[in-house]
C-alpha cells in the first residue's frame, strides 16, 4: 500500500512539474542563424559612438556589422529592408536583472534566484537561467536585447551572467558567462521605525560586525588568490575562494548594492582598499558623493528612475534628476530597474530622465555603450560600428517614448528574433471580439 502511495505521489509531482513547465514556457522559436547579408537602408541610425546618421545604411553578415554610413556598397545578394522614416538603435542592455531566474514573484517554485547562506561567490546565474521564460519576449519587444542576470540574497550573492534574450540553450545565449560578482553592502543607517525592535546601539554593533565580516572575507580571498598563483592551494581547493580569484586576478567587476550616502562612501573605501573594479548599484544618494565617485572612477547603475524619493524632505523629482546630475559630473552610469519583468520599462525610465534634464545622447549611452563598457563587452555590443555584433533593432518611433516606441524588427547577432509575446497574442485575440460584433 505504501509503495502505491509513494508511486502516486511521485506521479502527481511529475505531472505538476510538467504542467508548470508548459505554463511558464513561451512559444517563440529562437531566431535562425543569419544565412545571407542584410541591409537596412534609409534609416535614422543612432550609432551611439559616432553620433546620428540621418539617412544611412547598415549592412551585416554572419552576425557582424560589415558597413555603416550614407554611401555604403550593398552586396548583390543582400536582403534589403527599407527603413524610411524609421529609427535604428543598438540593442538596449539591462545591467542588473533577475530575468530568467524569477517567473512569478508570488510563486516560490518559480523563483531560483537565492542560494542558502550569506556568502555564495561560487553561485553562477547562467546555471539557473531559464531561456524559456515567458517574460523574455515581453522585455525584448521594447528593445532590451541583452540582460545582465544577477543572483540575489545574502552578502555575496554570486556571479552574474550577461545573457542575450534569444537562443536555444544557456551556452549559446551567454554573451559573457561570468560578468560580475554581486555584493550586498551592509547597512550603515540606524532605524527608529516602530517595527525595529533593536536599539540604536544594537543596530550599530550589528552593522559594524557585518562590515568587518565582509572585510575579513575579502582579505581571506585575497590571501587565497596570492597562494593559488604560487601553486600553494592544489591540495586544498575551496570552491568559494576559487570563484573570488577573478576579482583580484582578472579584474572582474564587483557589483556593490549601496543606496544611502554612508553606505556609498563606505563602499568606495572598501573598493579602494582591495583595489577592486567596483560598480555602485542603486546609488540613490550618489549625487551626494559626486567628488568621491569621480575621483575613484566608479560607475553607478541607477535602479528605478520611476520611484518615489527616499526621504520626506526631498523633492518629488529626486529620482528623476539623478541621471542628469551624474552626467553633468562626468560619472559613467547606466539605467536599470531591479527585478525581472520590470525591465521592459527600461527605455521609458531613460525617457523620463530626459524630461528632467538629461540629454538624449547621454540617455541612450546609459542604455547601451556604458553598460557594455562596465561589463567589458564594448568591443562586441553597445554601439553600431563595423566589426561589432549585429545586435540592434528598428523602431517606428522614438524608442524612449512610451507613446511612439514600436519595434518592427530586432536582430541579435544577426538573427531576426520574434517580437511576439503573450501580451501581443492576447491583444490580437480580444480585438477580434469587437470585430465579430
HUWO-V788772 format. One record per backbone hydrogen bond with DSSP energy under -1.0 kcal/mol. CO is the residue of the C=O (numbers start at 1). NH is the residue of the N-H. If there is no record, write none. Layout:
CO/NH, CO/NH
This chain:
1/5, 2/6, 3/7, 4/8, 5/9, 6/10, 7/11, 8/12, 9/13, 10/14, 11/15, 12/16, 13/17, 14/18, 15/19, 16/20, 17/21, 18/22, 19/23, 20/24, 22/25, 37/79, 38/60, 39/81, 40/58, 41/83, 43/56, 44/88, 45/47, 45/53, 47/49, 47/384, 51/47, 53/45, 56/43, 57/69, 58/40, 59/66, 59/67, 60/38, 61/64, 63/390, 64/61, 65/387, 67/59, 69/57, 75/78, 79/39, 81/41, 83/86, 86/44, 87/395, 88/46, 89/393, 92/145, 92/146, 94/148, 97/150, 98/101, 98/102, 100/130, 101/112, 104/107, 107/110, 108/111, 110/103, 113/152, 118/155, 118/156, 120/123, 123/159, 125/129, 130/133, 132/26, 135/139, 136/140, 137/141, 139/142, 139/144, 140/143, 143/92, 143/145, 145/165, 146/94, 147/163, 148/97, 149/161, 155/184, 156/120, 158/182, 159/125, 160/179, 161/149, 162/175, 162/176, 163/147, 164/166, 169/173, 170/174, 173/164, 176/162, 180/160, 181/255, 182/157, 183/257, 193/196, 199/203, 200/204, 201/205, 202/206, 203/207, 204/208, 205/209, 206/210, 207/211, 208/212, 209/213, 210/214, 211/215, 212/216, 213/217, 214/218, 215/219, 216/220, 217/221, 218/222, 219/223, 220/224, 221/225, 222/226, 223/227, 224/228, 225/229, 227/232, 228/231, 233/236, 238/242, 239/243, 240/244, 244/247, 245/248, 245/249, 246/250, 246/252, 253/181, 254/256, 254/279, 255/183, 256/281, 257/185, 258/283, 259/285, 260/264, 261/265, 262/266, 263/267, 264/268, 265/269, 266/270, 267/271, 268/272, 269/273, 270/274, 271/276, 276/278, 277/254, 279/256, 280/301, 281/258, 283/286, 285/288, 286/289, 289/293, 290/294, 291/295, 292/296, 293/298, 299/280, 300/334, 301/282, 302/336, 305/307, 311/314, 315/318, 317/321, 321/325, 322/326, 323/327, 324/328, 325/329, 326/331, 327/330, 332/300, 334/302, 336/304, 339/98, 340/343, 341/344, 342/345, 343/346, 345/349, 346/350, 347/351, 348/352, 349/353, 350/354, 351/355, 353/358, 354/357, 359/363, 360/364, 361/365, 362/366, 365/370, 366/335, 367/93, 368/372, 369/373, 370/374, 371/375, 372/377, 377/380, 377/381, 380/389, 385/388, 388/65, 389/391, 390/414, 391/91, 392/411, 393/89, 394/408, 394/409, 395/87, 398/401, 401/405, 406/396, 409/394, 410/417, 411/392, 412/415, 415/412, 421/425, 422/426, 423/427, 424/428, 425/429, 426/430, 427/431, 428/432, 431/435, 432/436
